[in-house]
Amino acid sequence: MLIRSISDDLLTLDGALGGASQEEQAFASALRAVLERPDRQINFHYQPIVDLQRGIVVGYEGLSRFITDAPYKWSPDLWFNGAERYGLRHRLEQIVTTSLLRTRPHLPPNCFLSVNVSPSFLLTQAWETILREAGALSRVVIEITENESVRDYDLLAHKLRDIRDRGGSIAVDDTGSGYSSLHHVIVTRPDFVKLDRIFVTDCDTDRAKSALIEMVGQAAGKLDAWIIAEGVETAPELDELIRLKVPLAQGYFLARPAPGMVQMGAEKTEMILSRVRTLTPAHAVETATEACPVCSTVEEATALLELEPHAHTIVVTDTFSRPVAIVERHPHLGVRTLPSLSRLQSSTDDAEALDRALTRPMALRFDPMVAINELGEYVGVVRMERLTKQVLQRV
């Protein structure tokens, strides 16, 4: 699909206004201003995404805000839906996404930026243009919205691989409310599963919602995806999410969207840490990890093991610090690359991790696993003997 020029878009917009209502004409005028000077008509607010174990901000969802002098105030959804009526939704997505990605230099350390993109937009030439300008996508999470159906999952999967190859991560937005829900999760294998607020609201008093959150969390964990609970608005909801070991959350109770990438208030941090101490035991996989040397290629790791008789395990990571292989000195098989790499979230319960490890095929059952953080980065190696000992100490 060829990229149309802005002038073509404006002609399309002007040609569609014959007999339009006053409100439609006002919207079209405002949309024209956005297309002509987006730097003056669009800004962004950022909603913090919070780690519910550590009580810190680990990411920000970028939310577009449209500036207009019209008597009507439209939400972002209405802007995109209105643009779609004129065949200009993808043009508006291109402008918003390009502008938002340019704010990456303002990201605080160890945080990611979450960007909403429709599935159909990923299949356009405009998306390819954005990728060429953006370059590496490290610390960027592309949220695939569920406001439209996906017609070609094979083509979409190719686009998602391209994002990951550039260091980016994938999230599925509004899980449970869109067209394909859990099927969407299974096919796209996202790094983050955003749980729609319809499940979070009153989850502390609605046993069905609590059970569904737990079920989705367990399924996501087995796919090495992190759950992000959206729409947390009360302290009891927060308590229930912590009890259910939901790792990440966002919502007005934690922090409202703001013009800058601000940190969460100290009182909310202490509230989370206090509830974690009260509601959950400290039995995360992270406490069973050990540091190992890191190399950039299997060949480099193999050569290092052959030269260093006291080294036993080396993790191979890509340019974005994501683990891709483990090379080890096996007592019977010699230096070898593990045939399969098992990844675990660093916050995974150690007993759950042990259960997952023991369900692997017999030949892989006692191989070490690797712990990752919410950005998919290497945290440490988890050896089965150490993990088993940690679990048995509580029995």
C-alpha positions as CSV (number, residue, x, y, z in Angstrom):
1,M,0.0,0.0,0.0
2,L,1.5,3.4,-1.0
3,I,1.8,6.1,1.5
4,R,-0.6,8.9,0.6
5,S,0.6,12.5,1.0
6,I,-0.8,14.9,3.6
7,S,-2.3,17.0,0.8
8,D,-4.2,13.9,-0.5
9,D,-5.5,13.3,3.0
10,L,-6.7,16.9,3.2
11,L,-8.5,16.7,-0.1
12,T,-10.2,13.5,1.1
13,L,-11.3,15.3,4.2
14,D,-12.6,18.4,2.4
15,G,-14.5,16.3,-0.1
16,A,-16.4,14.4,2.5
17,L,-18.0,17.4,4.2
18,G,-20.8,18.2,1.9
19,G,-24.0,18.3,3.9
20,A,-22.2,17.3,7.1
21,S,-23.6,18.3,10.5
22,Q,-22.1,21.2,12.5
23,E,-20.4,18.7,14.8
24,E,-18.9,16.7,11.9
25,Q,-17.6,19.9,10.3
26,A,-16.0,20.9,13.7
27,F,-14.4,17.5,14.0
28,A,-13.1,17.6,10.4
29,S,-11.7,21.1,10.9
30,A,-9.9,19.9,14.1
31,L,-8.6,16.7,12.3
32,R,-7.3,18.9,9.5
33,A,-5.3,20.9,12.0
34,V,-3.9,17.7,13.5
35,L,-2.8,16.5,10.1
36,E,-1.2,19.8,9.1
37,R,0.5,20.6,12.4
38,P,0.6,17.6,14.8
39,D,3.3,19.2,16.9
40,R,0.9,21.8,18.0
41,Q,-2.2,19.7,18.2
42,I,-1.1,16.5,20.0
43,N,0.7,16.0,23.3
44,F,1.0,12.9,25.5
45,H,0.3,11.9,29.1
46,Y,2.0,8.9,30.6
47,Q,0.4,6.4,33.0
48,P,2.9,4.5,35.2
49,I,2.9,0.7,35.2
50,V,3.9,-0.5,38.7
51,D,5.7,-3.6,39.9
52,L,3.4,-5.0,42.6
53,Q,6.3,-6.8,44.4
54,R,8.8,-4.0,44.5
55,G,6.5,-1.0,44.6
56,I,8.3,0.8,41.8
57,V,7.4,2.1,38.4
58,V,8.8,-0.1,35.6
59,G,7.0,1.4,32.6
60,Y,4.7,4.0,31.2
61,E,1.8,3.7,28.8
62,G,1.8,6.7,26.4
63,L,-1.7,8.2,26.0
64,S,-2.4,10.7,23.2
65,R,-4.2,14.0,24.1
66,F,-5.6,16.1,21.3
67,I,-5.7,19.9,21.7
68,T,-8.6,21.7,20.0
69,D,-10.4,25.0,20.1
70,A,-13.6,23.4,19.0
71,P,-16.6,23.5,21.3
72,Y,-16.5,19.7,21.5
73,K,-14.0,17.6,23.4
74,W,-13.3,14.2,22.0
75,S,-11.7,11.3,23.7
76,P,-8.8,9.6,21.8
77,D,-11.1,6.7,20.8
78,L,-13.5,9.2,19.2
79,W,-10.7,10.8,17.4
80,F,-9.5,7.5,15.9
81,N,-13.1,6.4,15.1
82,G,-13.8,9.7,13.5
83,A,-10.7,9.6,11.4
84,E,-11.7,6.1,10.3
85,R,-14.9,7.4,8.8
86,Y,-12.8,9.5,6.4
87,G,-10.3,6.6,5.7
88,L,-7.7,8.5,7.7
89,R,-7.3,6.3,10.8
90,H,-3.9,4.8,9.8
91,R,-2.6,8.3,8.9
92,L,-3.6,9.5,12.4
93,E,-2.0,6.3,14.0
94,Q,1.2,7.0,12.0
95,I,1.4,10.6,13.3
96,V,0.6,9.6,16.9
97,T,3.0,6.6,17.0
98,T,5.8,8.5,15.4
99,S,5.5,11.4,17.8
100,L,5.2,9.1,20.8
101,L,8.3,7.1,19.9
102,R,10.3,10.3,19.7
103,T,9.7,10.8,23.4
104,R,11.8,7.7,24.3
105,P,14.9,9.8,25.4
106,H,12.8,10.9,28.4
107,L,12.3,7.4,29.7
108,P,13.7,6.9,33.2
109,P,16.3,4.2,33.6
110,N,15.0,0.6,33.7
111,C,11.6,1.5,32.4
112,F,9.8,0.8,29.2
113,L,7.4,2.8,27.0
114,S,4.1,1.1,26.0
115,V,2.6,2.3,22.6
116,N,-0.9,1.3,21.4
117,V,-1.1,0.1,17.8
118,S,-4.0,-1.5,15.9
119,P,-3.3,-4.9,14.2
120,S,-4.3,-3.5,10.8
121,F,-1.8,-0.6,11.2
122,L,1.1,-3.1,11.7
123,L,0.4,-4.4,8.2
124,T,0.7,-1.0,6.4
125,Q,3.6,0.6,4.7
126,A,3.3,3.5,7.2
127,W,4.4,1.1,9.9
128,E,7.5,0.1,7.9
129,T,8.3,3.8,7.6
130,I,8.0,4.2,11.4
131,L,10.3,1.2,12.0
132,R,13.0,2.7,9.6
133,E,13.0,6.0,11.6
134,A,12.8,4.4,15.0
135,G,15.7,1.9,14.6
136,A,16.2,-0.3,17.7
137,L,13.0,-0.8,19.8
138,S,14.7,-1.7,23.1
139,R,12.5,-0.6,26.1
140,V,9.5,-0.3,23.8
141,V,6.4,-2.4,24.2
142,I,4.0,-2.4,21.3
143,E,0.4,-2.9,22.6
144,I,-1.8,-4.7,20.1
145,T,-5.2,-3.3,20.6
146,E,-8.3,-5.6,20.3
147,N,-10.7,-3.1,18.8
148,E,-10.7,-5.0,15.5
149,S,-10.4,-8.6,14.3
150,V,-7.2,-10.1,12.9
151,R,-7.7,-11.6,9.5
152,D,-4.2,-12.8,8.8
153,Y,-2.3,-14.1,11.9
154,D,0.6,-15.4,9.8
155,L,1.3,-12.0,8.4
156,L,0.8,-10.4,11.8
157,A,3.2,-12.9,13.4
158,H,5.9,-11.9,10.8
159,K,5.4,-8.2,11.9
160,L,5.7,-9.2,15.6
161,R,8.9,-11.1,14.9
162,D,10.3,-8.0,13.3
163,I,9.5,-6.0,16.4
164,R,11.2,-8.5,18.6
165,D,14.3,-8.7,16.3
166,R,14.6,-4.9,16.9
167,G,14.6,-5.4,20.7
168,G,10.9,-4.6,21.3
169,S,8.3,-6.5,23.3
170,I,4.7,-7.3,22.5
171,A,1.6,-6.7,24.7
172,V,-2.0,-7.8,24.1
173,D,-4.3,-5.0,25.3
174,D,-7.7,-5.4,26.9
175,T,-7.5,-9.2,27.2
176,G,-11.0,-10.5,27.8
177,S,-12.9,-7.7,26.1
178,G,-11.9,-7.8,22.4
179,Y,-12.5,-9.9,19.4
180,S,-10.4,-12.9,20.0
181,S,-9.2,-12.6,23.7
182,L,-7.3,-15.7,24.8
183,H,-7.0,-17.0,21.2
184,H,-5.2,-13.7,20.5
185,V,-2.8,-14.4,23.4
186,I,-2.1,-18.0,22.3
187,V,-1.3,-17.1,18.7
188,T,0.7,-13.9,19.3
189,R,2.6,-15.2,22.4
190,P,3.0,-11.7,23.9
191,D,5.5,-10.7,26.5
192,F,2.7,-8.9,28.4
193,V,-1.0,-9.7,28.8
194,K,-3.0,-6.6,29.8
195,L,-6.1,-7.7,31.7
196,D,-9.1,-5.6,31.0
197,R,-10.5,-3.5,33.8
198,I,-13.8,-5.3,33.7
199,F,-12.0,-8.1,35.5
200,V,-10.2,-5.9,37.9
201,T,-13.1,-3.8,39.1
202,D,-14.5,-5.2,42.4
203,C,-12.2,-8.3,42.0
204,D,-11.9,-8.2,45.8
205,T,-15.6,-9.0,46.3
206,D,-16.4,-10.9,43.1
207,R,-15.0,-14.5,43.5
208,A,-15.6,-15.2,39.8
209,K,-13.4,-12.2,38.7
210,S,-10.7,-13.2,41.2
211,A,-10.7,-16.8,39.9
212,L,-10.5,-15.6,36.3
213,I,-7.6,-13.3,37.1
214,E,-5.8,-16.2,38.7
215,M,-6.6,-18.5,35.7
216,V,-5.3,-16.0,33.2
217,G,-2.2,-15.3,35.3
218,Q,-1.3,-19.0,35.5
219,A,-1.8,-19.4,31.7
220,A,0.3,-16.3,31.0
221,G,3.0,-17.5,33.3
222,K,3.4,-20.7,31.4
223,L,3.9,-18.6,28.3
224,D,6.5,-16.5,30.1
225,A,4.3,-13.5,29.8
226,W,3.8,-10.8,32.4
227,I,0.2,-9.9,33.5
228,I,-0.6,-6.2,33.7
229,A,-3.9,-5.5,35.5
230,E,-5.5,-2.3,34.2
231,G,-7.9,0.0,36.0
232,V,-6.9,-0.5,39.6
233,E,-9.0,2.1,41.5
234,T,-9.3,1.0,45.1
235,A,-7.1,-0.3,47.9
236,P,-9.0,-3.6,48.2
237,E,-8.6,-4.3,44.5
238,L,-4.8,-3.7,44.9
239,D,-4.8,-6.1,47.9
240,E,-6.5,-8.8,45.9
241,L,-4.1,-8.4,43.0
242,I,-1.1,-8.7,45.3
243,R,-2.7,-11.8,46.9
244,L,-3.1,-13.3,43.5
245,K,0.6,-12.5,42.7
246,V,-0.3,-10.3,39.7
247,P,3.2,-8.9,38.9
248,L,2.2,-5.5,37.3
249,A,-0.6,-3.1,37.4
250,Q,-1.8,0.4,36.5
251,G,-4.8,2.5,37.4
252,Y,-5.9,5.8,39.0
253,F,-5.4,4.4,42.5
254,L,-1.7,3.9,41.8
255,A,-1.0,6.9,39.6
256,R,-2.9,9.0,37.2
257,P,-1.7,9.8,33.7
258,A,0.5,12.9,33.8
259,P,2.2,15.1,31.1
260,G,5.7,13.8,32.3
261,M,7.1,10.4,33.1
262,V,6.7,10.9,36.9
263,Q,7.4,8.4,39.7
264,M,4.7,7.0,42.0
265,G,4.2,8.7,45.3
266,A,6.2,7.4,48.3
267,E,3.0,6.6,50.2
268,K,1.8,4.3,47.5
269,T,5.2,2.6,47.4
270,E,5.1,1.9,51.1
271,M,1.5,0.7,50.9
272,I,2.4,-1.9,48.3
273,L,5.5,-3.1,50.2
274,S,3.5,-3.4,53.4
275,R,0.8,-5.4,51.7
276,V,3.4,-7.6,50.0
277,R,5.0,-8.4,53.4
278,T,1.6,-9.2,54.8
279,L,-0.1,-11.1,52.0
280,T,2.7,-13.0,50.2
281,P,5.7,-15.0,51.4
282,A,9.1,-14.3,49.9
283,H,9.4,-17.4,47.8
284,A,10.2,-16.0,44.4
285,V,12.5,-17.7,41.8
286,E,14.8,-14.7,42.0
287,T,16.1,-15.8,45.4
288,A,17.2,-19.1,43.9
289,T,19.2,-17.6,41.0
290,E,22.9,-17.4,40.7
291,A,25.0,-15.1,38.5
292,C,26.9,-16.7,35.5
293,P,29.2,-15.2,32.9
294,V,27.5,-13.8,29.7
295,C,28.6,-14.1,26.1
296,S,27.2,-12.8,22.9
297,T,27.5,-16.0,20.8
298,V,27.4,-19.8,21.5
299,E,30.9,-20.1,19.9
300,E,32.4,-17.5,22.2
301,A,30.8,-19.3,25.2
302,T,32.0,-22.7,24.1
303,A,35.6,-21.4,23.6
304,L,35.5,-19.8,27.1
305,L,34.4,-23.0,28.8
306,E,37.2,-24.9,27.1
307,L,39.8,-22.4,28.3
308,E,38.4,-22.0,31.8
309,P,38.3,-25.4,33.6
310,H,36.5,-23.9,36.7
311,A,33.7,-22.3,34.6
312,H,30.5,-24.4,34.3
313,T,27.7,-22.4,32.8
314,I,27.6,-19.4,30.5
315,V,24.5,-17.6,29.3
316,V,24.3,-16.3,25.7
317,T,22.4,-13.0,25.3
318,D,21.4,-10.9,22.3
319,T,22.2,-7.3,21.9
320,F,19.2,-6.4,24.1
321,S,20.4,-8.5,27.1
322,R,17.7,-11.2,26.4
323,P,18.9,-14.8,27.0
324,V,18.9,-16.9,23.9
325,A,20.9,-20.0,25.0
326,I,22.8,-21.7,27.8
327,V,26.2,-23.4,27.2
328,E,27.3,-25.7,30.0
329,R,30.0,-28.2,31.0
330,H,28.1,-31.4,31.6
331,P,29.8,-34.0,33.8
332,H,29.0,-36.8,31.3
333,L,28.3,-35.0,28.0
334,G,31.1,-32.4,28.0
335,V,30.6,-28.8,26.8
336,R,27.2,-28.6,25.2
337,T,24.5,-26.1,24.3
338,L,21.2,-26.9,26.0
339,P,18.7,-28.1,23.4
340,S,15.9,-26.0,24.9
341,L,16.0,-22.8,26.9
342,S,13.4,-22.6,29.7
343,R,12.7,-19.0,30.8
344,L,11.0,-17.9,34.0
345,Q,9.8,-14.6,35.3
346,S,12.0,-13.6,38.3
347,S,8.9,-13.1,40.4
348,T,7.5,-16.6,39.7
349,D,6.8,-18.6,42.9
350,D,9.6,-21.2,43.4
351,A,7.2,-24.1,44.0
352,E,5.4,-23.2,40.7
353,A,8.7,-23.0,38.9
354,L,9.8,-26.4,40.3
355,D,6.5,-27.9,39.1
356,R,7.0,-26.5,35.6
357,A,10.5,-27.8,35.5
358,L,9.4,-31.3,36.4
359,T,6.8,-31.4,33.6
360,R,9.5,-30.9,31.0
361,P,10.5,-33.9,28.8
362,M,12.7,-36.3,30.8
363,A,15.8,-35.4,28.9
364,L,15.4,-31.7,29.8
365,R,13.9,-32.1,33.3
366,F,17.0,-31.3,35.3
367,D,18.6,-28.7,32.9
368,P,19.1,-25.2,34.4
369,M,16.5,-22.5,33.7
370,V,17.0,-18.8,33.2
371,A,15.2,-16.0,35.1
372,I,14.2,-12.8,33.2
373,N,12.8,-9.4,34.3
374,E,9.8,-7.6,32.9
375,L,11.9,-6.4,29.9
376,G,12.9,-9.9,29.1
377,E,16.4,-9.3,30.2
378,Y,18.7,-11.9,31.8
379,V,18.5,-11.9,35.6
380,G,20.2,-15.2,36.6
381,V,20.4,-18.9,36.2
382,V,18.2,-21.2,38.2
383,R,19.7,-24.6,38.9
384,M,17.3,-27.4,39.8
385,E,19.2,-28.6,42.8
386,R,19.2,-25.1,44.4
387,L,15.5,-24.5,43.5
388,T,14.5,-27.9,44.9
389,K,16.5,-27.2,48.1
390,Q,14.8,-23.8,48.5
391,V,11.3,-25.4,48.2
392,L,12.1,-28.3,50.5
393,Q,13.3,-26.0,53.2
394,R,9.7,-24.9,53.8
395,V,8.3,-28.4,54.0
